[in-house]
Amino acid sequence: MGWSKDPLIFSKHARLRMASRGIALPDGAMARLGVALAHLDGKGGRSALVLLDRTVMLVSVKNLIVITIIDLDEARGSLFTQIDSVVIA
């Protein structure tokens, strides 16, 4: 099952976080993220936490926007609110 909707957008905040923290998505990550989003969309997810390798992303499934992205080590001990779904991609 692949992602067939419009392209995913990384918010300005997410792009700045990636640049300032040296976060790069590995080869194939966008395809895996697309599969995860298709699954979330199919299950009615609206706001999700996505674990992808060593990154954690908060994603608006409805709006196709990565709101923020952080490294898994940085995320340890963090509290994430206002999400209705979690997916490990």
C-alpha positions in Angstrom: 0.0 0.0 0.0 1.6 3.3 -1.1 0.8 6.9 -0.5 -1.3 8.3 -3.4 -2.2 11.7 -2.1 -0.5 15.1 -2.5 3.2 15.3 -1.6 4.1 15.6 2.1 5.3 19.1 3.2 7.9 19.7 5.8 6.9 22.9 7.8 9.5 25.7 8.1 9.9 24.6 11.8 10.7 21.0 10.8 13.1 22.1 8.1 14.9 24.4 10.5 15.2 21.6 13.1 16.6 19.2 10.5 19.2 21.8 9.4 20.2 22.9 12.9 20.4 19.4 14.3 21.9 17.7 11.3 18.9 15.4 10.8 18.9 13.7 7.4 16.4 11.1 6.3 18.0 7.9 5.0 17.4 6.5 1.5 13.9 5.1 1.2 12.6 7.0 4.2 10.0 9.0 2.2 8.6 5.8 0.7 8.3 4.3 4.2 6.8 7.5 5.5 4.3 7.4 2.7 3.2 3.8 3.6 2.8 4.9 7.2 0.7 7.9 6.3 -1.5 5.8 4.0 -2.1 3.4 6.9 -2.8 6.3 9.3 -5.2 7.9 6.8 -7.0 4.6 6.3 -7.5 4.2 10.0 -8.7 7.8 10.5 -5.6 9.2 12.0 -5.4 13.0 12.1 -2.4 13.9 14.1 0.4 11.3 14.5 3.7 10.6 16.1 5.8 8.7 13.5 8.9 6.8 14.5 11.2 6.4 11.5 14.6 4.9 12.3 16.3 7.3 14.6 13.8 10.2 14.1 10.5 11.2 15.7 8.1 13.2 13.6 4.8 14.9 14.5 2.7 14.8 11.4 -0.7 16.3 10.5 -2.1 13.4 8.5 -5.1 15.5 7.3 -2.9 18.4 6.1 0.1 16.3 4.9 2.5 18.4 7.0 5.5 17.3 9.1 5.1 19.7 11.9 8.4 18.9 13.7 11.1 16.4 13.7 13.7 15.4 16.3 16.3 12.8 16.9 15.2 9.8 18.9 17.8 10.5 21.6 16.6 14.0 22.0 13.0 12.8 22.2 13.7 10.5 25.2 11.8 11.8 28.2 9.7 14.1 26.1 5.9 14.4 26.3 3.9 14.6 23.1 0.3 15.8 23.4 -2.6 16.3 21.0 -1.8 13.2 18.9 -4.3 10.5 18.2 -2.0 7.9 16.6 1.5 6.5 16.8 3.1 4.5 14.0 6.5 2.9 13.7 7.6 3.2 10.0 
